């Protein structure tokens, strides 16, 4: 039995790892990672030849804003006291992108932005932020302080420390630890979503194609359905682990050797804020969630009679996956909502949600253990049920929806 299991698993692994879909999907993930790592260089490639937009600053107050409006690669601020008519003509002739006129209105700073061609959203946001900061700076300068003193007040940072008087919940996470946990859990959620989308479909269509071509009937003459079921799950799981390994190796190479190791330093700073327990939880939830969906995918594959029906039976699982993904996205703003808490216990979505609660909130030790226990118990129950049902359904051909197919299998085999 073991030799047949190994033979089926190896055959599936070798055929799929050489397939065009697996190679293209892996290259797509690497390409997305490459774009993220080299985004600044790619952006410069398309915008490197563009000159910085010239923006004239007309300061009608006695305050000094030279340290606020500092030129950069996107915008060049020019202190200009030329006649407004002349400046406006330069804007119309596109020699200037905008004119910012700063004046005093009852002790408050007032600014007018004159343009001929509307500014881009990013530029508008940047200028608005600078003007808001300048307004606060101006209000401080009205207290007869120098610009340096005003800047010192505006840039003052409050040193914050936390003290928990509840001994039972002592040792709460700092803001940096929660932010790092949020970033990593977001990455874990994205990985789960994309791997489920890829490999759930793969295992379902693989079994459906064998069943649709009637190759399954010949195969099960010498191989037990249980062995076939386990081999398919193991083969696709091994394939998923291989793809994870490739992505991890590429990331490590980029992080260590690209841009002088800047990405590595950033990643190390994030990981430094994480505990070993969180990393273990994140990896375990990732692998167990993928395993659960693979078991469900194998069951779905045994229900359909041909590959064309795979999309129909996969729809409910994909909808649940999307729901979990969007709930996770909603938690990026506030990971303490009741919606996050509920979905962190649902087995099909806990892999995406619970790592966020572990990393970005102050949950107790029992909360992730309970969620993990529910997930493990669900995998065992679903595995036992699917294995038993697979033996009946893999050679049963029926039409209709998922519920109708299940009814037909039970009717025929009972």
C-alpha positions as CSV (number, residue, x, y, z in Angstrom):
1,X,0.0,0.0,0.0
2,X,2.8,2.4,0.9
3,X,4.5,1.8,-2.5
4,X,1.3,2.5,-4.3
5,X,0.8,5.7,-2.2
6,X,4.3,6.9,-2.9
7,X,3.9,6.1,-6.6
8,X,0.6,8.1,-6.9
9,X,1.9,11.0,-4.9
10,X,5.2,11.2,-6.8
11,X,3.5,10.9,-10.1
12,X,1.1,13.8,-9.2
13,X,3.9,15.9,-7.9
14,X,6.2,15.4,-10.9
15,X,3.5,16.1,-13.4
16,X,2.2,19.2,-11.7
17,X,5.5,20.8,-10.9
18,X,6.3,20.7,-14.6
19,X,2.9,21.9,-15.6
20,X,2.5,25.3,-17.3
21,X,0.0,26.5,-14.7
22,X,2.3,25.8,-11.7
23,X,5.3,27.5,-13.4
24,X,3.3,30.5,-14.5
25,X,1.7,30.9,-11.1
26,X,5.1,30.7,-9.3
27,X,6.6,33.2,-11.8
28,X,3.6,35.5,-11.1
29,X,4.2,35.4,-7.4
30,X,7.9,36.1,-7.9
31,X,7.0,38.9,-10.3
32,X,4.7,40.5,-7.7
33,X,7.5,40.2,-5.1
34,X,10.0,41.7,-7.6
35,X,7.7,44.7,-8.3
36,X,7.3,45.3,-4.6
37,X,11.1,45.1,-3.9
38,X,12.1,47.2,-6.9
39,X,9.1,49.6,-6.9
40,X,11.2,52.7,-6.4
41,X,13.5,51.8,-9.3
42,X,10.5,50.9,-11.5
43,X,8.8,54.2,-10.6
44,X,12.0,56.1,-11.4
45,X,12.2,54.3,-14.7
46,X,8.9,55.7,-15.8
47,X,9.2,59.1,-14.1
48,X,12.9,59.6,-14.0
49,X,13.0,61.9,-17.0
50,X,10.2,64.1,-15.6
51,X,11.3,67.4,-14.1
52,X,10.1,68.4,-10.6
53,X,7.0,70.5,-10.8
54,X,7.8,74.2,-10.1
55,X,5.5,75.7,-7.5
56,X,5.8,79.4,-6.6
57,X,5.4,80.4,-2.9
58,X,4.1,83.9,-2.4
59,X,4.5,84.6,1.3
60,X,2.6,87.8,2.3
61,X,3.2,87.3,6.0
62,X,6.3,88.0,8.1
63,X,6.8,84.4,9.0
64,X,9.6,82.2,7.6
65,X,8.4,79.0,6.0
66,X,11.6,78.1,4.1
67,X,12.2,75.1,6.4
68,X,8.7,73.7,5.7
69,X,8.5,74.1,1.9
70,X,11.6,72.1,1.0
71,X,12.1,71.0,-2.6
72,X,12.3,67.3,-3.5
73,X,12.3,65.1,-6.6
74,X,8.6,65.7,-7.3
75,X,8.1,69.3,-6.4
76,X,10.5,72.4,-6.5
77,X,9.3,75.2,-4.3
78,X,10.3,78.7,-5.4
79,X,10.1,81.7,-3.1
80,X,8.8,84.3,-5.5
81,X,7.6,87.9,-4.9
82,X,6.9,88.6,-8.6
83,X,3.7,90.3,-9.5
84,X,0.7,88.0,-9.3
85,X,-0.3,88.7,-13.0
86,X,3.1,87.6,-14.2
87,X,3.0,84.4,-12.1
88,X,-0.4,83.5,-13.3
89,X,0.7,83.9,-16.9
90,X,3.6,81.5,-16.1
91,X,1.1,79.0,-14.8
92,X,-1.0,79.3,-18.0
93,X,2.2,78.9,-20.0
94,X,2.9,75.7,-17.9
95,X,6.2,77.2,-16.7
96,X,4.8,76.9,-13.2
97,X,2.6,74.1,-11.9
98,X,0.9,76.2,-9.2
99,X,1.1,79.4,-7.1
100,X,0.6,79.1,-3.4
101,X,-0.3,82.5,-1.9
102,X,0.0,82.6,1.9
103,X,-1.5,85.4,3.8
104,X,-2.8,86.3,7.3
105,X,-6.5,86.3,8.0
106,X,-7.3,87.4,11.6
107,X,-4.2,85.8,13.0
108,X,-4.7,82.6,11.1
109,X,-2.8,81.4,8.0
110,X,-4.8,81.5,4.8
111,X,-3.5,79.8,1.6
112,X,-4.7,80.0,-2.0
113,X,-3.5,77.4,-4.5
114,X,-3.8,78.7,-8.1
115,X,-3.4,76.1,-11.0
116,X,-4.2,75.9,-14.7
117,X,-3.8,72.1,-14.9
118,X,-5.3,70.3,-11.9
119,X,-2.6,68.8,-9.6
120,X,-2.3,65.0,-9.1
121,X,-3.9,63.6,-5.9
122,X,-0.6,62.8,-4.3
123,X,0.7,66.4,-4.9
124,X,-2.5,67.9,-3.6
125,X,-2.3,65.8,-0.4
126,X,1.4,66.7,0.1
127,X,0.8,70.4,-0.4
128,X,-2.3,70.3,1.9
129,X,-0.2,68.5,4.6
130,X,2.6,71.1,4.3
131,X,0.1,74.0,4.5
132,X,-1.6,72.5,7.6
133,X,1.8,72.2,9.3
134,X,2.7,75.7,8.2
135,X,-0.5,77.0,9.8
136,X,0.3,75.4,13.1
137,X,3.8,76.7,12.9
138,X,2.6,80.2,12.1
139,X,0.3,80.1,15.1
140,X,3.2,79.2,17.3
141,X,5.4,82.0,15.8
142,X,2.7,84.5,16.8
143,X,3.9,84.0,20.3
144,X,7.1,85.9,19.4
145,X,9.2,82.8,19.1
146,X,11.9,82.3,16.4
147,X,11.3,79.9,13.6
148,X,13.7,77.5,15.2
149,X,11.9,77.6,18.5
150,X,8.6,77.2,16.7
151,X,9.9,74.2,14.8
152,X,11.2,72.7,18.1
153,X,7.7,72.9,19.6
154,X,6.0,71.5,16.5
155,X,8.5,68.6,16.3
156,X,8.3,67.7,20.0
157,X,7.6,64.0,20.6
158,X,6.0,62.7,23.8
159,X,7.7,59.7,25.4
160,X,4.9,57.1,26.1
161,X,5.3,54.1,28.4
162,X,2.6,51.6,29.4
163,X,1.9,50.3,32.9
164,X,-0.6,47.5,33.4
165,X,-2.0,47.3,36.9
166,X,-3.8,44.0,36.2
167,X,-1.3,41.3,37.0
168,X,-3.4,38.7,35.1
169,X,-2.9,40.5,31.8
170,X,0.6,41.9,32.5
171,X,3.1,41.9,29.7
172,X,0.7,43.4,27.1
173,X,2.2,44.1,23.6
174,X,3.6,47.5,22.7
175,X,2.3,49.5,19.8
176,X,5.4,48.4,17.7
177,X,4.7,44.7,18.5
178,X,1.1,45.0,17.4
179,X,2.0,46.9,14.2
180,X,4.6,44.2,13.3
181,X,2.0,41.4,14.1
182,X,-0.5,43.2,11.9
183,X,1.9,43.3,9.0
184,X,2.9,39.7,9.3
185,X,-0.6,38.4,9.8
186,X,-1.7,40.4,6.7
187,X,1.1,38.6,4.7
188,X,-0.1,35.2,6.1
189,X,-3.7,36.0,5.2
190,X,-2.7,36.8,1.6
191,X,-0.6,33.7,1.3
192,X,-3.5,31.5,2.6
193,X,-6.0,33.2,0.2
194,X,-3.8,32.8,-2.9
195,X,-2.7,29.2,-2.0
196,X,-6.2,28.1,-1.4
197,X,-7.4,29.7,-4.6
198,X,-4.7,27.8,-6.5
199,X,-4.4,24.4,-4.9
200,X,-8.1,23.9,-4.0
201,X,-8.9,24.2,-7.7
202,X,-5.9,22.1,-8.6
203,X,-6.8,19.1,-6.5
204,X,-10.5,19.3,-7.5
205,X,-9.8,19.4,-11.2
206,X,-7.1,16.7,-11.0
207,X,-9.5,14.2,-9.5
208,X,-12.4,15.4,-11.8
209,X,-10.2,14.9,-14.9
210,X,-9.4,11.4,-13.9
211,X,-13.0,10.6,-13.2
212,X,-14.3,12.3,-16.4
213,X,-11.9,10.4,-18.6
214,X,-12.8,7.1,-16.9
215,X,-9.2,6.6,-16.0
216,X,-10.3,6.4,-12.4
217,X,-12.2,3.2,-12.9
218,X,-9.0,1.5,-14.3
219,X,-6.9,3.0,-11.6
220,X,-9.0,1.9,-8.7
221,X,-8.8,-1.7,-9.8
222,X,-5.3,-1.9,-8.3
223,X,-5.5,1.0,-5.8
224,X,-7.9,1.4,-3.0
225,X,-9.9,4.6,-3.0
226,X,-8.5,5.5,0.4
227,X,-5.0,5.3,-0.9
228,X,-5.9,7.4,-3.9
229,X,-7.5,10.0,-1.7
230,X,-4.5,10.3,0.6
231,X,-2.0,10.4,-2.3
232,X,-3.8,13.2,-4.0
233,X,-3.9,15.3,-0.8
234,X,-0.3,14.6,0.0
235,X,0.9,15.3,-3.5
236,X,-0.8,18.7,-3.8
237,X,0.3,19.6,-0.2
238,X,3.9,18.8,-1.2
239,X,3.5,20.9,-4.3
240,X,2.2,23.8,-2.1
241,X,5.2,23.5,0.2
242,X,7.5,23.5,-2.8
243,X,6.0,26.8,-4.0
244,X,6.2,28.3,-0.6
245,X,9.9,27.2,-0.4
246,X,10.6,28.8,-3.8
247,X,8.9,32.1,-2.8
248,X,10.8,32.1,0.6
249,X,14.2,31.5,-1.1
250,X,13.6,34.3,-3.7
251,X,12.5,36.7,-0.9
252,X,15.6,35.9,1.2
253,X,17.9,36.5,-1.9
254,X,16.2,39.8,-2.6
255,X,16.2,40.8,1.1
256,X,19.9,40.0,1.6
257,X,21.5,41.1,-1.6
258,X,19.3,43.8,-3.1
259,X,19.7,47.5,-2.2
260,X,22.5,46.7,0.3
261,X,20.3,44.6,2.4
262,X,17.7,47.3,3.1
263,X,14.8,44.9,2.7
264,X,16.5,42.4,5.1
265,X,17.0,45.1,7.7
266,X,13.4,46.2,7.4
267,X,12.2,42.5,7.7
268,X,14.5,41.9,10.6
269,X,13.1,44.9,12.4
270,X,9.6,43.5,12.0
271,X,10.5,40.0,13.0
272,X,12.4,41.4,16.0
273,X,9.1,42.6,17.4
274,X,7.5,39.2,17.1
275,X,7.6,36.4,19.6
276,X,8.6,32.8,18.7
277,X,5.2,31.7,19.7
278,X,3.5,34.0,17.2
279,X,5.7,32.7,14.4
280,X,4.8,29.1,15.3
281,X,1.1,29.9,15.5
282,X,1.2,31.6,12.1
283,X,2.9,28.7,10.4
284,X,0.7,26.1,12.0
285,X,-2.5,28.0,11.1
286,X,-1.2,28.4,7.5
287,X,-0.5,24.7,7.0
288,X,-3.6,23.4,8.7
289,X,-5.9,25.8,6.8
290,X,-4.4,24.7,3.5
291,X,-4.7,21.0,4.5
292,X,-8.4,21.5,5.4
293,X,-9.2,23.0,2.1
294,X,-7.3,20.3,0.2
295,X,-9.4,17.6,1.9
296,X,-12.5,19.5,0.9
297,X,-11.2,19.9,-2.6
298,X,-10.6,16.2,-2.9
299,X,-14.1,15.5,-1.8
300,X,-15.5,18.0,-4.3
301,X,-13.5,16.4,-7.1
302,X,-15.0,13.1,-6.4
303,X,-18.5,14.6,-6.6
304,X,-18.3,15.9,-10.2
305,X,-18.5,13.8,-13.3
306,X,-16.3,16.1,-15.5
307,X,-13.8,18.9,-15.2
308,X,-16.3,21.5,-16.5
309,X,-18.4,21.0,-13.3
310,X,-15.5,21.7,-10.9
311,X,-16.1,25.5,-10.8
312,X,-19.7,24.8,-9.7
313,X,-18.8,22.8,-6.7
314,X,-15.9,25.0,-5.7
315,X,-18.0,28.1,-5.6
316,X,-19.2,27.7,-1.9
317,X,-15.7,27.2,-0.6
318,X,-14.3,30.1,-2.6
319,X,-17.1,32.4,-1.3
320,X,-16.2,31.5,2.3
321,X,-12.5,32.1,1.5
322,X,-13.3,35.5,0.1
323,X,-15.4,36.4,3.1
324,X,-12.5,35.5,5.4
325,X,-10.1,37.5,3.3
326,X,-12.3,40.7,3.3
327,X,-12.9,40.3,7.1
328,X,-9.2,40.2,7.5
329,X,-8.8,43.4,5.5
330,X,-11.4,45.1,7.7
331,X,-9.3,44.1,10.7
332,X,-6.3,46.1,9.4
333,X,-8.0,49.2,10.7
334,X,-9.3,47.7,13.9
335,X,-8.4,44.1,14.8
336,X,-10.6,44.2,18.0
337,X,-14.0,44.1,16.4
338,X,-16.7,41.5,17.1
339,X,-16.6,40.4,13.5
340,X,-12.9,39.6,13.7
341,X,-13.5,37.7,17.0
342,X,-16.3,35.5,15.5
343,X,-14.4,34.7,12.3
344,X,-11.3,33.8,14.2
345,X,-13.0,30.7,15.5
346,X,-14.6,29.5,12.2
347,X,-12.3,26.8,10.9
348,X,-12.4,27.8,7.3
349,X,-11.4,31.4,8.1
350,X,-9.5,31.2,11.4
351,X,-6.2,30.7,9.5
352,X,-6.5,34.2,8.1
353,X,-8.0,35.9,11.1
354,X,-6.5,34.3,14.3
355,X,-2.9,35.2,13.5
356,X,-4.0,38.8,13.3
357,X,-5.6,38.6,16.8
358,X,-2.6,36.9,18.2
359,X,-0.2,39.5,16.8
360,X,-2.1,42.7,16.9
361,X,-4.3,42.3,20.1
362,X,-3.7,41.3,23.7
363,X,-5.4,37.9,23.6
364,X,-4.9,35.3,26.3
365,X,-3.1,32.0,25.9
366,X,-6.4,30.0,25.7
367,X,-7.9,32.0,22.8
368,X,-5.5,30.8,20.0
369,X,-5.4,27.3,21.5
370,X,-9.2,27.1,21.4
371,X,-9.3,28.3,17.8
372,X,-6.5,25.9,16.9
373,X,-8.3,23.0,18.7
374,X,-11.5,23.7,16.7
375,X,-9.5,23.8,13.5
376,X,-7.7,20.5,14.2
377,X,-10.9,18.8,15.3
378,X,-12.6,20.0,12.1
379,X,-9.8,18.6,10.0
380,X,-10.1,15.3,11.7
381,X,-13.9,15.2,11.3
382,X,-13.8,16.4,7.7
383,X,-11.0,13.9,6.8
384,X,-12.9,10.9,8.3
385,X,-16.1,12.0,6.6
386,X,-14.5,12.8,3.3
387,X,-12.5,9.5,3.2
388,X,-15.7,7.5,3.9
389,X,-17.7,9.5,1.4
390,X,-14.9,9.4,-1.2
391,X,-15.1,5.7,-1.4
392,X,-18.7,6.0,-2.4
393,X,-18.7,9.0,-4.6
394,X,-15.5,8.6,-6.6
395,X,-17.1,6.1,-9.0
396,X,-20.6,7.6,-8.9
397,X,-21.7,9.8,-11.7
398,X,-24.5,12.3,-11.2
399,X,-25.8,15.7,-12.3
400,X,-27.1,18.8,-10.5
401,X,-25.7,21.0,-7.7
402,X,-23.6,20.0,-4.8
403,X,-26.5,19.0,-2.6
404,X,-28.1,17.0,-5.4
405,X,-24.9,15.2,-6.1
406,X,-24.5,14.3,-2.4
407,X,-28.1,13.0,-2.3
408,X,-27.5,10.9,-5.4
409,X,-24.3,9.4,-4.0
410,X,-26.1,8.5,-0.7
411,X,-29.1,7.1,-2.5
412,X,-27.0,4.9,-4.8
413,X,-24.5,3.7,-2.3
414,X,-26.7,3.2,0.7
